Amino acid sequence: MAIHYFHCTDGVDLIVDRRGRDARETGEVRDRAREVAGEIMRAVPSYREWDDWAVHVYDHRGEVEIVSFTAESEDQTSLVDVAA
């Protein structure tokens, strides 16, 4: 089981994922990150400043993925090189 933590921030405020979620592959990690972003945006529907927010995904080695809250396509995500 590959547990990933999906922390969300706009550089000022931070929402910490203390539970983590199972995600095995890069595509699955991105999908889960988008789900987390969607859950948060739905939880606060009156807030409109999501452009600066991103999901920072961590596993036991460190940060592995950053996904913008407003990313509509895969080219708006950036993968952190975990092989280094």
C-alpha positions as CSV (number, residue, x, y, z in Angstrom):
1,M,0.0,0.0,0.0
2,A,1.4,3.4,-1.0
3,I,0.2,6.1,1.4
4,H,0.3,9.7,0.1
5,Y,-0.5,12.9,2.0
6,F,-2.3,15.7,0.2
7,H,-1.4,19.0,1.9
8,C,-3.0,22.1,0.4
9,T,-1.6,25.7,0.5
10,D,-1.7,29.1,-1.1
11,G,1.7,30.0,0.4
12,V,0.0,31.6,3.4
13,D,-2.6,29.2,4.7
14,L,-2.1,25.5,5.0
15,I,-4.5,22.5,5.2
16,V,-2.6,19.5,6.5
17,D,-3.7,16.0,5.5
18,R,-3.0,13.9,8.6
19,R,-4.8,10.8,7.4
20,G,-3.3,10.2,4.0
21,R,-4.8,8.2,1.1
22,D,-3.7,5.1,-0.9
23,A,-2.4,6.0,-4.3
24,R,0.0,3.7,-6.3
25,E,0.7,5.3,-9.7
26,T,1.5,8.9,-10.8
27,G,-1.8,9.2,-12.6
28,E,-3.7,8.0,-9.6
29,V,-1.8,10.5,-7.4
30,R,-2.8,13.3,-9.7
31,D,-6.5,12.2,-9.8
32,R,-6.6,12.0,-6.0
33,A,-5.0,15.5,-5.7
34,R,-7.7,16.9,-8.0
35,E,-10.3,15.1,-5.9
36,V,-8.9,16.7,-2.7
37,A,-8.9,20.2,-4.4
38,G,-12.5,19.7,-5.5
39,E,-13.6,18.6,-2.0
40,I,-12.1,21.7,-0.5
41,M,-13.5,24.1,-3.1
42,R,-17.0,22.5,-2.6
43,A,-16.6,22.9,1.2
44,V,-16.1,26.6,0.8
45,P,-18.2,27.6,-2.2
46,S,-18.2,31.4,-1.4
47,Y,-14.4,31.6,-1.6
48,R,-13.2,32.5,-5.1
49,E,-9.4,32.9,-4.7
50,W,-8.3,29.4,-5.7
51,D,-5.8,30.4,-8.3
52,D,-2.9,30.5,-5.8
53,W,-3.8,27.2,-4.1
54,A,-2.1,23.9,-4.9
55,V,-2.1,20.3,-3.6
56,H,1.4,19.3,-2.5
57,V,1.6,15.5,-2.4
58,Y,4.1,13.7,-0.2
59,D,5.0,10.1,0.4
60,H,7.6,8.5,2.7
61,R,10.4,10.0,0.6
62,G,9.1,13.6,0.5
63,E,7.2,15.7,-2.0
64,V,6.3,13.9,-5.2
65,E,3.7,16.0,-7.0
66,I,2.3,19.5,-7.1
67,V,-1.2,20.0,-8.6
68,S,-2.9,23.4,-9.0
69,F,-6.4,23.7,-7.6
70,T,-7.5,25.2,-10.9
71,A,-5.5,22.8,-13.2
72,E,-7.8,21.7,-16.0
73,S,-5.3,19.8,-18.0
74,E,-2.3,17.6,-17.2
75,D,0.1,20.3,-18.6
76,Q,-0.8,22.5,-15.7
77,T,0.6,20.0,-13.2
78,S,4.3,19.8,-12.3
79,L,5.9,16.5,-11.3
80,V,8.7,16.7,-8.8
81,D,11.6,14.4,-9.7
82,V,11.8,11.8,-6.9
83,A,14.6,9.9,-8.5
84,A,17.2,12.6,-7.5
